[in-house]
């Protein structure tokens, strides 16, 4: 079925069993820069899952000036060697080859850790940085190049099969390549030839010191920044790297400061493969690795079969399901948990300074702690509610050997998550529902739909354990006129697509309000293809694409706080706001709805009191837990648990992880 994806291949002298590469993921699993058991378990699980090559890291080169934080592993001193060797051995034992990614933080280095000012090609700060970097001297450049090569040799001695130099994300090597961050006037700045000099000299030095050791360089096909390097320079960089003798080029897109959405669910699957394929065209003798926003084996197979890449790189797809490759090779496609691109467990946590995990896979990052063992005595368990929390609780309880029944009052499973997925930008959320439904079927969970649970019906069922995952219900505000005709709840719009007028006011600018406003403003739009997405953001030549004719509906979003989307994750909020703006949605912050009439809404804000005309008013002001059954039955059944939004409305990650932990203890 996937003959190209599971064909053996080579990177230099390194033989790989298939074309699946786990891209390096930032994880924050290290402690004081040392490899930890958590890190080892994480990568070992992905190796067991069938990936051909695991790129571990990111490892921080140069202990003097290269450290971004101590939750990334170090490699710059001999004291790190035992941990490096333990990790490499563990991945090998699990059946995969392992490389390590090497980077120098450059302007992103933390002055508190390195004890001095960060360094960079030029003294240009990052918007994310709090300090201005110091321009490197030529002597310091030579010293950093030497340190890189020493670190490559240390990784080789630790047993890693290859090294990958990070020249893409925005760190020091990319800072030299980019005209935005390299404004030097000496031999290391100016022309692309000069901007390449730092990297090419490093490669030449590495070839002298470690000879034929497999060397991969990761570059970006497009910086996605005004004034940054685009596709044509990326091609020249790739050509120069091939001529310099690297063994493979790993192509990604963008970086830390990119102004184009790269990874959220709004980005089409495989959106950047046409861009990566353009780089592949100029690389003639060595393999190209690539892949951004790829979460399905069919997309991966097609990319290789069409010659867009030689190896496919997966990151989040293997965080959510380490056994993605093995399941695909065995034809068990419906058992793969496909990444939903929500970013709650990975990027949001990473940028908050926390260890990564996964919204859907509660074991991600906890592989050594959250084992699902068999229960000592099977119990009869009844789960009330078929949202993500209830479904996950049922799945884990069944894995532990319990007899599980799930009641859901609606015609289908999914709960609030199914409502979010009506938005074109979040259709990937359906992956979670489909995966859990499949797992419950395989595990023999009895699912009863359109079953309204009552205290009497539950007691008559006589469960040993009751798990209440009944979700939350929308808050009805005490706003005069809130019960008038033409006033509806957001969930009614999302679930039933009830008719609304041409002028709509959405009261409540949280995540649900933003989704509802966007749904109403984007009706009739076409799904973007990878090519149209790239042209929309002007990353490939061609007429700038749109999603079709803009609807005539006039949508206004009202929020009483200083900003909308306060409950949206940091790494998706900016793209959500950008999308709202693109759709012409008017946003009024620090504005309170005082009264709803049949003709609109009276509001008050910083500019006083005014009237906003509307045909339809949508309420999206939050939800409250539905705890009635829990309160009625606590103490009447041997064991009663409350999970998900029924406990407290939160993010999907919190609901699913709580359900996992609750069920794993029963």
Beta strands, then each sheet from edge to edge (+ up, - down):
strand 1: 9-11
strand 2: 14-16
strand 3: 20-22
strand 4: 53-60
strand 5: 97-103
strand 6: 119-120
strand 7: 134-135
strand 8: 162-166
strand 9: 214-220
strand 10: 248-252
strand 11: 287-290
strand 12: 311-314
strand 13: 380-384
strand 14: 403-408
strand 15: 446-449
strand 16: 465-468
strand 17: 472-474
strand 18: 487-489
strand 19: 503-507
strand 20: 554-558
strand 21: 586-588
strand 22: 592-597
strand 23: 600-605
strand 24: 608-613
strand 25: 616-619
strand 26: 623-625
strand 27: 639-642
sheet 1: 1+ 2-
sheet 2: 3+ 4+ 5+ 8+ 9+ 10+ 11+ 12+ 3+
sheet 3: 6+ 7+
sheet 4: 15+ 14+ 13+ 16+ 27+
sheet 5: 17+ 26-
sheet 6: 18+ 25+ 19+ 20+ 21+
sheet 7: 22+ 23- 24+
end
